[in-house]
Amino acid sequence: MRTAALPLVTLRQVIAVRNSGMRPDGAIDRSPTLGLAAELLGVASIEHIAQSLVRRAMLSGGRFEAHEFGQNAHSSASAGGLVAGISGIPDLSPRLVDPVVVAAASLVGRNGQVRGHDRNPKAGATNWAMSQLLFGLLQRKVLARRFRREITDLLGALLERQDRSGGWPLRPGEEPALVYTFYPTLALTRVRSAGLGGDVTVRESLRLATRFVETEMSLAHASVMQRILALTFLSNHVVEVTNPSTRAGICSRSA
């Protein structure tokens, strides 16, 4: 069975669509961009594809599909990713978004404990999953106020799980790695911008994370993916770079 070809869209068209959403006051009307995305994806609207995604990703018993559709296995990381994705699209209706956020928030127990993966429940939740849930719950201010307890508990748990080196491992007791440090720092940056968690505490955590990233990037074996994550972190989420040449060094070694 042949599938219909996606419409050809030139760079000039993309720029024109983006510019059409610029308002005189500097704000951006996202509807032209969302319309272009809907056309590229071959769907009626972004709301339509979000509805389809939610139907396929949410399982019975408040679970969220892990990794691939049809596996019938829960992953709290997938829950966080789904919430972050749909909550970050302002034009999606609360009737679609709110039930998903409520289900994701229910995965967070007292002290920030999160439901583990169905295929390895005894291993406990990963820092990856906890940070994605935290980031997702902070995407919409109205819902963030509603789930203040869950957000506070997740934040406390993530801060406790930070390694003395400044990085995060996948799970407590394992070796910290850049790929597992990226999502906690992303979540902590969102916490700080929302004015939650105490600025001094979060700032210190990000300072330690910066030191960890700089140390990791000084090692010759760092991969291209690690360097991209490091550059993204240092460019967008860092409080201060202790070594000003770090960004230049990452770029030159990635070239």
C-alpha positions as CSV (number, residue, x, y, z in Angstrom):
1,M,0.0,0.0,0.0
2,R,1.5,3.3,-1.1
3,T,1.4,6.2,1.3
4,A,0.6,9.8,0.1
5,A,3.7,11.9,-0.3
6,L,4.1,14.8,2.2
7,P,3.6,18.3,0.6
8,L,6.8,20.0,-0.4
9,V,7.5,23.1,1.7
10,T,10.3,25.5,0.8
11,L,12.4,27.4,3.3
12,R,10.9,30.6,2.0
13,Q,7.4,29.3,2.8
14,V,8.5,28.3,6.4
15,I,9.9,31.8,7.0
16,A,6.8,33.4,5.5
17,V,4.6,31.4,7.8
18,R,6.7,32.2,10.9
19,N,6.7,35.9,10.0
20,S,3.0,35.9,9.5
21,G,2.6,35.1,13.1
22,M,4.6,38.1,14.4
23,R,2.4,40.7,16.0
24,P,3.3,44.5,16.2
25,D,3.8,44.2,20.0
26,G,6.5,41.5,19.5
27,A,4.3,38.6,20.6
28,I,4.0,35.5,18.4
29,D,0.8,34.0,17.1
30,R,1.6,30.3,16.9
31,S,-1.4,29.3,14.8
32,P,0.3,29.8,11.4
33,T,3.2,27.6,12.6
34,L,0.8,25.0,14.0
35,G,-1.1,25.0,10.7
36,L,2.1,24.4,8.8
37,A,3.1,21.5,11.1
38,A,-0.4,19.9,10.6
39,E,0.0,20.1,6.9
40,L,3.5,18.5,7.0
41,L,2.2,15.7,9.2
42,G,-0.8,15.1,7.0
43,V,-3.3,15.6,9.9
44,A,-6.3,17.8,10.3
45,S,-4.7,19.7,13.2
46,I,-2.2,19.5,15.9
47,E,-5.1,18.8,18.3
48,H,-6.0,15.8,16.2
49,I,-2.6,14.3,16.3
50,A,-2.3,15.0,20.0
51,Q,-5.6,13.2,20.6
52,S,-4.3,10.2,18.7
53,L,-1.1,10.2,20.6
54,V,-2.9,10.3,24.0
55,R,-5.2,7.5,23.0
56,R,-2.3,5.2,22.1
57,A,0.0,6.2,24.9
58,M,-2.3,6.0,27.9
59,L,-2.9,2.5,29.2
60,S,-5.4,1.1,31.7
61,G,-4.7,1.6,35.4
62,G,-3.1,5.1,35.0
63,R,-0.1,3.7,33.1
64,F,1.8,5.2,30.1
65,E,3.1,3.1,27.2
66,A,6.9,2.6,27.3
67,H,9.2,3.1,24.3
68,E,6.9,1.7,21.6
69,F,3.2,1.5,21.1
70,G,1.7,-2.0,21.6
71,Q,4.1,-3.1,24.3
72,N,1.6,-2.7,27.1
73,A,4.4,-1.8,29.6
74,H,4.4,1.3,31.8
75,S,7.2,3.8,31.9
76,S,7.1,7.0,34.0
77,A,9.7,8.5,31.7
78,S,7.2,8.2,28.9
79,A,4.5,9.8,31.1
80,G,6.8,12.8,31.7
81,G,7.7,13.0,28.0
82,L,4.0,13.0,27.0
83,V,3.0,15.6,29.5
84,A,5.9,17.9,28.6
85,G,5.0,17.6,24.9
86,I,1.3,18.3,25.0
87,S,1.5,20.8,27.9
88,G,4.0,22.8,25.9
89,I,1.6,23.4,23.1
90,P,-0.5,26.4,24.3
91,D,-3.3,25.9,21.8
92,L,-4.2,22.4,23.0
93,S,-7.5,22.4,25.0
94,P,-7.4,21.8,28.7
95,R,-10.0,19.0,28.1
96,L,-7.2,17.1,26.4
97,V,-4.2,18.1,28.5
98,D,-5.6,18.1,32.0
99,P,-6.5,14.4,32.3
100,V,-3.1,13.4,31.1
101,V,-1.4,15.7,33.6
102,V,-3.6,14.4,36.4
103,A,-2.7,10.8,35.5
104,A,1.0,11.6,35.4
105,A,0.9,13.4,38.7
106,S,-0.7,10.3,40.3
107,L,2.5,8.4,39.6
108,V,4.3,10.6,42.1
109,G,4.2,9.3,45.7
110,R,5.3,10.8,48.9
111,N,9.0,11.8,49.1
112,G,9.1,12.0,45.3
113,Q,9.0,8.2,44.8
114,V,7.8,7.4,41.2
115,R,6.3,4.2,39.9
116,G,9.0,2.1,38.2
117,H,9.0,0.4,34.8
118,D,6.6,-2.5,34.4
119,R,9.4,-4.7,33.1
120,N,11.8,-4.0,36.0
121,P,9.6,-2.8,38.9
122,K,12.0,-3.8,41.7
123,A,14.8,-1.5,40.3
124,G,12.8,1.6,41.2
125,A,12.3,4.8,39.3
126,T,15.1,6.4,37.3
127,N,16.4,9.9,37.7
128,W,15.6,10.2,34.0
129,A,11.9,9.5,34.7
130,M,11.7,11.7,37.8
131,S,13.2,14.7,36.0
132,Q,11.0,14.3,32.9
133,L,7.9,14.2,35.2
134,L,9.0,17.3,37.1
135,F,9.7,19.2,33.8
136,G,6.3,18.1,32.5
137,L,4.3,19.2,35.6
138,L,5.9,22.6,35.4
139,Q,4.8,23.3,31.8
140,R,1.5,25.0,32.6
141,K,1.4,27.4,35.5
142,V,-2.2,26.6,36.4
143,L,-1.5,22.9,36.7
144,A,1.8,23.5,38.4
145,R,0.0,25.3,41.3
146,R,-2.4,22.4,41.5
147,F,0.3,19.8,41.8
148,R,2.6,21.8,44.1
149,R,3.1,18.8,46.5
150,E,4.2,16.5,43.7
151,I,6.6,19.1,42.3
152,T,8.1,19.8,45.6
153,D,8.6,16.1,46.4
154,L,10.1,15.4,43.0
155,L,12.5,18.3,43.4
156,G,13.6,17.2,46.8
157,A,14.2,13.7,45.6
158,L,16.2,14.8,42.6
159,L,18.4,17.1,44.7
160,E,19.1,14.2,47.1
161,R,20.1,11.9,44.2
162,Q,22.6,14.3,42.7
163,D,26.1,12.8,42.9
164,R,28.9,14.6,44.8
165,S,30.5,15.1,41.4
166,G,27.6,17.2,40.3
167,G,26.1,14.7,37.9
168,W,23.3,12.3,38.1
169,P,23.4,8.5,37.5
170,L,20.5,6.6,36.0
171,R,19.7,5.2,39.5
172,P,21.3,5.9,42.9
173,G,24.5,3.9,43.4
174,E,25.4,3.9,39.7
175,E,28.0,6.0,37.9
176,P,26.8,9.5,36.9
177,A,26.7,10.3,33.2
178,L,26.1,13.3,31.0
179,V,23.1,11.8,29.3
180,Y,21.4,11.3,32.7
181,T,22.4,14.7,34.0
182,F,20.9,16.6,31.1
183,Y,17.2,16.0,32.1
184,P,17.6,16.9,35.8
185,T,19.3,20.2,34.9
186,L,16.5,20.9,32.4
187,A,13.9,20.3,35.1
188,L,15.9,22.4,37.7
189,T,16.2,25.3,35.3
190,R,12.4,25.2,34.9
191,V,12.0,25.0,38.7
192,R,14.2,28.1,39.1
193,S,12.4,30.1,36.5
194,A,9.1,29.3,38.2
195,G,10.4,30.6,41.5
196,L,10.1,27.3,43.3
197,G,12.4,25.3,45.5
198,G,14.6,28.1,46.9
199,D,16.8,29.9,44.5
200,V,20.0,29.3,46.5
201,T,19.5,25.5,46.6
202,V,18.7,25.1,43.0
203,R,21.5,27.5,41.9
204,E,24.1,25.5,43.9
205,S,22.8,22.3,42.3
206,L,23.2,23.8,38.8
207,R,26.7,25.1,39.7
208,L,27.8,21.6,40.6
209,A,26.2,20.2,37.5
210,T,28.2,22.8,35.4
211,R,31.4,21.6,37.0
212,F,30.5,18.0,36.2
213,V,29.8,18.8,32.5
214,E,33.0,20.7,32.2
215,T,34.9,17.8,33.6
216,E,33.2,15.3,31.3
217,M,34.0,17.5,28.3
218,S,37.7,17.6,29.1
219,L,37.8,13.8,28.5
220,A,38.9,12.7,25.1
221,H,36.4,9.9,24.8
222,A,33.3,12.1,24.9
223,S,31.0,11.3,22.0
224,V,29.4,13.8,19.6
225,M,26.0,13.3,21.3
226,Q,27.6,14.1,24.7
227,R,29.1,17.2,23.3
228,I,25.8,18.3,21.8
229,L,24.1,17.8,25.2
230,A,26.9,19.6,26.9
231,L,26.7,22.6,24.6
232,T,22.9,22.8,24.9
233,F,23.2,22.7,28.7
234,L,25.9,25.3,28.9
235,S,24.1,27.6,26.4
236,N,20.6,27.5,27.9
237,H,20.5,26.1,31.4
238,V,23.7,26.9,33.2
239,V,24.0,29.5,35.9
240,E,27.7,30.3,35.3
241,V,30.5,28.6,33.4
242,T,33.5,28.3,35.6
243,N,35.8,27.9,32.5
244,P,34.9,30.4,29.8
245,S,36.8,28.4,27.2
246,T,34.5,25.4,27.7
247,R,32.0,26.3,25.0
248,A,34.7,27.0,22.4
249,G,36.5,23.7,23.3
250,I,33.3,21.7,22.9
251,C,32.6,23.2,19.5
252,S,36.1,22.8,18.2
253,R,36.3,19.1,19.2
254,S,32.8,18.4,17.7
255,A,33.7,19.9,14.3
